[in-house]
Amino acid sequence: MATLEDGLKTMVKTFRRECHRVLQSERTTIHGPDGMLMVLQLAIAEVNKQQGGEFKVALSDVLMAWKHLLLDKLHLPPHNSVRPENYDLILEAYESFLKCSNTVDLVDIHSMYKQLRVDSDPEEPVSPVQLFEFLSGNMEVSELMDSSVPSTPSSKCRPCSSQVKVLMRKVFCSYLTLLVNSKNDLALALTLDVPSRALGQAAFTDLKHAARNSNTSLFLAVTSFVRAIQLGGKGYAPAEADPLRKHVKGLSDYVQFLDNLQEVLGEIPDPSVCSAKLVTIIRAALVKGHSSGDAVCTAAEETASDLKERICDLHQNQKPISNSTETGISPARPKAYAINHATAYGGRETVKLLMGLLDEEALAPPCRNKADLLSEDQPTLSGAEGTSVLTLFRSPEVSAGCSPEPLRNRVQSRQDLLKPKARERVIRSQFACTYQDDELPLNRVLEFPSSSQLPTCVHPAPKHTINPAIDLDLEPECPSATANPTTESLSQEQSAVQHRAALGPRCGNAKSNEAGLCNRKKSGIQTQDKGSKRKQVDDDQHGGSENQPPKKKPPTGGKMPGKNVSKAKSKRLIAGQGKLTSFFRV
């Protein structure tokens, strides 16, 4: 007598053989009881959010909608309880999620079996009532163990007491699922941050929004972004304002890991060896950073060993099918325009083996404790807070801007504003000594970043009283014009120099200020000696001030050969050039 396990296997085997007649993709994956419950939970939470609430759902609402969903899809008499609110919207959201993820559930396979079966297949391997009892978890475990086929780790009822082991098995199968069906968003959600890649809830939310805006799957959204960063030019790279820019490193690591798995899938021709190699690579990534006695490390070792054993058994069972004329499990065939035909054909046998392993995982009995499966307080494998699917798909709360910025951040920003900025050095010419220093800007003088910090009392600067005795403009004559200057005139000149050095404008050439103290009057006095004539030329060139042009002297009757005095008079020199010229003459 055929058991329920044999009936389920027959139903799935027929679906795999003939699915190309009803489905567009032959790499469609199957959701088991646990996967169906998780998808239903997401669908109810999405409907609650659309109706004006939050992305949350109670466990009792999920279980009530679960019974109605199974009864309606299996065309069984309805339950006595009242239908949940917005049940039609929930059913629509559930079916939409399955379609977008390129997945089906066991109820859909049961419905398509009559259309896909051939004459050699049994008419009804599993009745609707049996399938309802199996999915509901009411079927006893002993009824599932009556098969003459030796039990395997995937067909046994896995206890949910060790949540880490159950979650570890989901992660392994999710990575293998992405190699078969990259559109499975549920599989990507379970593997995005396991092991830790700093891709938490915020990164998953940004990725989900990017996929929704481009109307693609999560896997295509992340691979498109990373490929544009790696291969795209300046015109094709994502914009700087793209939210995924903040998670470039984590997303690149994730895509790189999947690329390594795809490379192994296409290079190793033996399906058994290739599948075992894939499991080994995933195990190495999950145990990295954990000690040998850690719970995560122990669960990864046990799960990898179980999967390798099951892969070996499946490969032995599929060998007669591959040698016969039957096609068996047929994944997507390479297109005529495929670039690398060898890689595409080389990975087909391995994909068949992986699909057989995932189908058996979908036929595993449901978890007994629904709270452990659907609760948000699940053990973590990546160190992040909350790894449940419901937590990942819920968008993080956005700040309304009412709460102030943390005090530490405000203090740090204020210190950064008050910190003096380094002034850029200006490259000057060789005549820099003749330039006046630029005045500092007002904000550099005050160093007040805001008007609220202005001083309340400002003391005015004391007024400067001009001493007529040392004012150069009121002097009757220049002390240097006389042939024998007295001691009193020398002292007045020194006091004038000190007074101008203290109160006058700063100048790059201090010596020019001392030399020009006595040149404020008109240069009309002429002497006969050689030294006084050279000083007179220098006085005419300076003109008494660096900011005023030199005054012209009346023309003289005769020219002096060998002297450049007349030539210097005819030219208009810049301020300070005459001093330099006289210096180099000496």
PEQUIRA-V803838 format. One record per residue. RES is the residue in one small letter. SS is DSSP state (a for helix, b for strand, c for the rest). BURIAL is 1 if it has 9 or more other C-alpha atoms within 8 Angstrom, else 0. D_CENTER is the distance of its C-alpha to the mean C-alpha in Angstrom with 2 decimals. Layout:
RES_SS_BURIAL_D_CENTER / RES_SS_BURIAL_D_CENTER
This chain:
m_c_0_57.75 / a_c_0_54.18 / t_c_1_51.71 / l_a_1_48.65 / e_a_0_46.40 / d_a_1_48.31 / g_a_1_48.18 / l_a_1_44.43 / k_a_1_44.07 / t_a_1_46.53 / m_a_1_44.71 / v_a_1_41.34 / k_a_0_43.05 / t_a_1_44.72 / f_a_1_41.51 / r_a_1_39.83 / r_a_1_42.86 / e_a_1_43.22 / c_a_1_39.81 / h_a_1_39.60 / r_a_0_42.38 / v_c_0_40.48 / l_c_0_36.77 / q_c_0_34.87 / s_c_0_32.78 / e_c_1_34.49 / r_c_0_31.34 / t_c_1_31.36 / t_b_1_30.71 / i_b_1_32.66 / h_b_1_31.69 / g_c_1_34.07 / p_a_1_35.29 / d_a_1_32.31 / g_a_0_29.85 / m_a_1_31.97 / l_a_1_31.94 / m_a_1_28.18 / v_a_1_27.87 / l_a_1_30.65 / q_a_1_28.96 / l_a_1_25.86 / a_a_1_28.26 / i_a_1_30.25 / a_a_1_27.29 / e_a_1_26.07 / v_a_1_29.61 / n_a_1_29.94 / k_a_1_26.90 / q_a_0_28.37 / q_c_0_31.68 / g_c_0_30.36 / g_c_0_29.55 / e_c_0_26.59 / f_c_1_24.67 / k_c_0_27.15 / v_c_1_30.24 / a_c_0_33.09 / l_a_0_34.14 / s_a_0_37.64 / d_a_1_36.42 / v_a_1_34.57 / l_a_0_37.74 / m_a_1_39.99 / a_a_1_37.98 / w_a_1_37.82 / k_a_1_41.62 / h_a_1_42.04 / l_a_1_39.47 / l_a_1_41.32 / l_a_1_44.71 / d_a_1_43.85 / k_a_1_42.26 / l_c_1_45.15 / h_c_0_47.72 / l_c_1_49.31 / p_c_0_51.14 / p_c_0_48.87 / h_c_0_48.47 / n_c_0_50.69 / s_c_0_47.85 / v_c_0_46.51 / r_c_0_43.51 / p_c_0_40.24 / e_c_0_39.26 / n_c_0_37.36 / y_a_1_38.12 / d_a_0_38.15 / l_a_0_34.64 / i_a_1_33.48 / l_a_1_35.19 / e_a_0_33.67 / a_a_1_30.10 / y_a_1_30.88 / e_a_0_32.23 / s_a_0_29.42 / f_a_1_26.82 / l_a_1_29.03 / k_a_1_29.47 / c_a_1_25.85 / s_c_1_25.06 / n_c_1_28.10 / t_b_1_29.78 / v_b_1_33.20 / d_b_1_34.84 / l_a_1_38.19 / v_a_1_40.03 / d_a_1_39.05 / i_a_1_40.32 / h_a_1_43.53 / s_a_0_43.98 / m_a_1_43.53 / y_a_1_45.81 / k_a_1_49.04 / q_a_0_47.80 / l_a_1_46.54 / r_c_1_49.36 / v_c_0_52.19 / d_c_0_55.77 / s_c_0_55.19 / d_c_0_52.57 / p_c_0_53.78 / e_c_0_54.09 / e_c_0_52.08 / p_c_1_50.65 / v_c_1_49.04 / s_c_0_50.41 / p_a_0_48.28 / v_a_0_49.62 / q_a_1_48.71 / l_a_1_45.16 / f_a_1_44.89 / e_a_1_46.20 / f_a_1_43.86 / l_a_1_40.71 / s_a_1_41.92 / g_c_1_42.47 / n_c_0_46.22 / m_c_0_47.29 / e_c_0_48.63 / v_a_0_47.06 / s_a_0_50.50 / e_a_1_50.75 / l_a_1_47.64 / m_c_0_49.14 / d_c_0_52.46 / s_c_1_51.34 / s_c_0_53.26 / v_c_0_50.07 / p_c_0_48.82 / s_c_0_45.98 / t_c_0_42.52 / p_c_0_39.58 / s_c_1_37.85 / s_c_1_41.00 / k_c_1_41.75 / c_c_1_40.78 / r_c_0_38.02 / p_c_0_38.51 / c_c_1_35.71 / s_c_0_36.80 / s_c_0_34.28 / q_a_1_31.05 / v_a_1_29.00 / k_a_1_30.97 / v_a_1_30.63 / l_a_0_26.85 / m_a_1_26.77 / r_a_1_28.89 / k_a_1_26.62 / v_a_1_23.62 / f_a_1_25.85 / c_a_1_27.14 / s_a_1_23.76 / y_a_1_22.58 / l_a_1_25.96 / t_a_1_25.71 / l_a_1_22.59 / l_a_1_24.74 / v_a_1_27.42 / n_c_1_25.74 / s_c_1_22.11 / k_c_1_22.39 / n_c_1_22.88 / d_a_1_20.13 / l_a_0_21.75 / a_a_1_21.49 / l_a_1_17.76 / a_a_1_17.32 / l_a_1_19.48 / t_a_1_17.74 / l_c_1_13.95 / d_c_1_13.85 / v_c_1_17.30 / p_c_1_17.48 / s_c_1_14.82 / r_c_1_11.36 / a_c_0_9.69 / l_c_1_9.04 / g_c_1_11.40 / q_a_1_12.82 / a_a_1_10.18 / a_a_1_7.72 / f_a_1_11.04 / t_a_1_12.10 / d_a_1_9.46 / l_a_1_10.32 / k_a_1_13.90 / h_a_0_14.05 / a_a_1_12.84 / a_a_1_15.50 / r_a_1_18.02 / n_a_0_17.72 / s_a_0_18.29 / n_c_0_20.81 / t_c_0_19.61 / s_c_1_18.93 / l_a_1_15.73 / f_a_1_16.24 / l_a_1_16.84 / a_a_1_13.81 / v_a_1_11.42 / t_a_1_13.84 / s_a_0_14.27 / f_a_1_10.71 / v_a_1_10.71 / r_a_1_14.31 / a_a_1_13.80 / i_a_1_11.52 / q_a_0_14.12 / l_a_0_17.27 / g_c_1_17.05 / g_c_0_18.66 / k_c_0_17.97 / g_c_0_19.33 / y_c_0_17.44 / a_c_1_13.86 / p_c_0_11.50 / a_c_0_11.94 / e_c_0_10.19 / a_c_0_10.39 / d_c_0_8.57 / p_a_0_6.73 / l_a_1_4.72 / r_a_0_3.66 / k_a_0_1.82 / h_a_1_2.21 / v_a_1_4.24 / k_a_0_6.76 / g_a_1_7.56 / l_a_1_7.91 / s_a_1_9.80 / d_a_1_11.90 / y_a_1_12.76 / v_a_1_13.89 / q_a_0_15.69 / f_a_0_17.55 / l_a_0_18.69 / d_a_0_19.78 / n_a_0_21.88 / l_a_1_23.50 / q_a_1_24.29 / e_a_0_25.79 / v_a_1_28.04 / l_a_1_29.01 / g_a_1_30.36 / e_a_1_31.97 / i_c_1_34.15 / p_c_1_36.98 / d_c_0_38.43 / p_a_1_36.75 / s_a_1_37.69 / v_a_0_36.48 / c_a_1_33.22 / s_a_1_32.45 / a_a_1_33.36 / k_a_1_31.09 / l_a_1_28.11 / v_a_1_28.96 / t_a_1_29.29 / i_a_1_25.85 / i_a_1_24.27 / r_a_1_26.52 / a_a_0_25.56 / a_a_0_21.84 / l_a_1_22.68 / v_a_1_25.21 / k_c_0_23.24 / g_c_0_23.38 / h_c_0_26.13 / s_c_0_29.79 / s_c_0_32.49 / g_c_0_33.95 / d_c_0_30.79 / a_a_0_30.82 / v_a_1_27.65 / c_a_1_29.15 / t_a_1_32.48 / a_a_1_31.15 / a_a_1_29.17 / e_a_1_32.35 / e_a_0_34.56 / t_a_1_32.37 / a_a_1_32.01 / s_a_0_35.77 / d_a_1_36.58 / l_a_1_34.43 / k_a_1_35.94 / e_a_0_39.40 / r_a_1_38.84 / i_a_1_37.46 / c_a_1_40.61 / d_a_0_42.85 / l_a_1_41.20 / h_a_1_41.56 / q_a_0_45.25 / n_a_0_45.76 / q_a_0_44.13 / k_a_0_46.16 / p_a_0_49.31 / i_a_1_47.37 / s_a_1_45.70 / n_a_0_49.11 / s_c_0_50.89 / t_c_0_50.82 / e_c_0_48.52 / t_c_0_44.96 / g_c_0_43.47 / i_c_0_39.74 / s_c_1_38.52 / p_c_1_34.83 / a_c_0_33.69 / r_c_0_35.73 / p_c_0_34.33 / k_c_0_34.85 / a_c_0_37.29 / y_c_0_34.67 / a_c_0_32.48 / i_c_0_31.74 / n_c_0_32.24 / h_a_0_35.04 / a_a_0_35.67 / t_a_1_32.23 / a_a_1_32.44 / y_a_1_35.95 / g_a_1_35.35 / g_c_1_32.74 / r_a_1_34.83 / e_a_1_37.04 / t_a_1_34.20 / v_a_1_32.53 / k_a_1_35.92 / l_a_1_36.09 / l_a_1_32.64 / m_a_1_33.51 / g_a_1_36.75 / l_a_1_35.00 / l_a_1_32.58 / d_a_1_35.59 / e_a_1_37.44 / e_a_1_34.56 / a_a_1_34.68 / l_c_1_38.41 / a_c_1_37.99 / p_c_1_39.58 / p_c_1_37.44 / c_c_1_36.35 / r_c_0_39.19 / n_c_0_37.22 / k_a_0_35.15 / a_a_0_33.83 / d_a_1_32.14 / l_a_0_30.54 / l_a_1_29.32 / s_c_0_28.85 / e_c_1_25.55 / d_c_0_26.76 / q_c_1_26.21 / p_c_0_25.87 / t_c_1_22.48 / l_c_1_21.78 / s_c_0_18.34 / g_c_0_19.14 / a_c_1_17.16 / e_c_0_19.27 / g_c_1_20.60 / t_c_1_19.85 / s_c_1_22.20 / v_a_1_21.38 / l_a_1_22.51 / t_a_1_20.11 / l_a_1_17.06 / f_a_1_18.30 / r_c_1_19.10 / s_c_0_16.76 / p_c_0_16.23 / e_c_0_18.66 / v_c_0_17.83 / s_c_0_19.62 / a_c_0_22.65 / g_c_0_22.80 / c_c_0_26.15 / s_c_0_25.23 / p_c_0_25.20 / e_c_0_22.57 / p_c_0_23.26 / l_a_0_26.16 / r_a_0_24.55 / n_a_0_21.87 / r_a_1_24.71 / v_a_0_26.90 / q_a_0_24.35 / s_a_0_23.66 / r_a_0_27.47 / q_a_0_28.08 / d_a_0_25.72 / l_a_0_27.74 / l_a_1_31.06 / k_c_0_30.28 / p_c_0_32.32 / k_c_0_30.56 / a_c_0_31.88 / r_c_0_34.19 / e_c_0_33.83 / r_c_0_36.90 / v_c_0_38.90 / i_c_0_40.81 / r_c_0_44.43 / s_c_0_47.39 / q_c_0_50.48 / f_c_0_52.19 / a_a_0_49.63 / c_a_0_52.46 / t_a_1_53.97 / y_c_0_50.93 / q_c_0_50.50 / d_c_0_47.33 / d_c_0_45.04 / e_c_0_44.98 / l_c_0_41.88 / p_c_0_40.01 / l_a_0_40.78 / n_a_0_37.36 / r_a_0_37.57 / v_a_0_41.07 / l_a_0_40.34 / e_c_0_36.81 / f_c_1_36.43 / p_c_0_32.90 / s_c_0_34.22 / s_a_0_37.62 / s_a_0_37.78 / q_a_0_38.22 / l_c_0_41.18 / p_c_0_44.34 / t_c_0_46.93 / c_c_0_49.88 / v_c_0_50.12 / h_c_0_53.22 / p_c_0_54.60 / a_c_0_55.35 / p_c_0_59.10 / k_c_0_61.00 / h_c_0_62.35 / t_c_0_66.09 / i_c_0_67.45 / n_c_0_70.39 / p_c_0_72.91 / a_c_0_74.42 / i_c_1_71.35 / d_c_1_70.01 / l_a_0_70.18 / d_a_0_70.86 / l_a_0_73.94 / e_c_1_75.49 / p_c_0_78.81 / e_c_0_78.26 / c_c_1_75.90 / p_a_1_77.02 / s_a_0_76.20 / a_a_0_78.59 / t_c_0_81.66 / a_c_0_83.20 / n_c_0_83.70 / p_c_1_80.94 / t_c_0_82.00 / t_a_0_80.24 / e_a_0_79.49 / s_a_1_77.68 / l_a_1_75.61 / s_a_0_74.57 / q_a_1_73.61 / e_a_1_71.50 / q_a_0_69.66 / s_a_1_69.07 / a_a_1_67.75 / v_a_1_65.33 / q_a_0_64.07 / h_a_1_63.87 / r_a_1_61.83 / a_a_1_59.52 / a_a_0_58.79 / l_a_0_58.59 / g_c_0_58.12 / p_c_0_54.86 / r_c_0_52.99 / c_c_1_53.68 / g_c_1_52.38 / n_c_0_55.98 / a_a_0_58.05 / k_a_0_61.18 / s_a_1_61.29 / n_a_1_61.57 / e_a_0_64.55 / a_a_0_66.17 / g_c_1_65.74 / l_c_1_67.23 / c_c_1_70.65 / n_c_1_69.73 / r_c_1_69.20 / k_c_1_72.76 / k_c_0_74.12 / s_c_0_74.90 / g_c_0_78.58 / i_c_0_80.26 / q_c_0_81.08 / t_c_0_82.51 / q_c_0_84.37 / d_c_0_82.76 / k_a_0_80.03 / g_a_0_77.45 / s_a_1_77.80 / k_a_1_77.28 / r_a_1_74.00 / k_a_0_72.90 / q_a_1_73.98 / v_a_1_71.82 / d_a_1_68.83 / d_a_1_69.66 / d_a_1_69.85 / q_a_1_66.52 / h_a_1_64.81 / g_c_1_66.69 / g_c_1_66.45 / s_c_1_62.77 / e_c_1_59.64 / n_c_0_58.56 / q_c_0_61.89 / p_c_1_63.32 / p_c_1_66.38 / k_c_0_69.73 / k_c_0_72.20 / k_c_0_75.47 / p_c_0_78.71 / p_c_0_79.69 / t_c_0_82.23 / g_c_0_85.26 / g_c_0_84.82 / k_c_0_82.01 / m_c_0_81.41 / p_c_0_80.82 / g_c_0_78.19 / k_c_0_76.29 / n_c_0_73.02 / v_a_0_73.81 / s_a_0_74.66 / k_a_0_71.70 / a_a_0_69.36 / k_a_1_70.95 / s_a_0_70.33 / k_c_0_66.61 / r_c_0_64.06 / l_c_0_62.05 / i_c_0_58.83 / a_c_1_58.89 / g_c_1_59.27 / q_a_0_60.14 / g_a_1_63.82 / k_a_1_63.32 / l_a_0_61.41 / t_a_0_64.07 / s_a_1_66.88 / f_a_0_65.07 / f_a_0_64.83 / r_a_0_68.50 / v_c_0_69.60
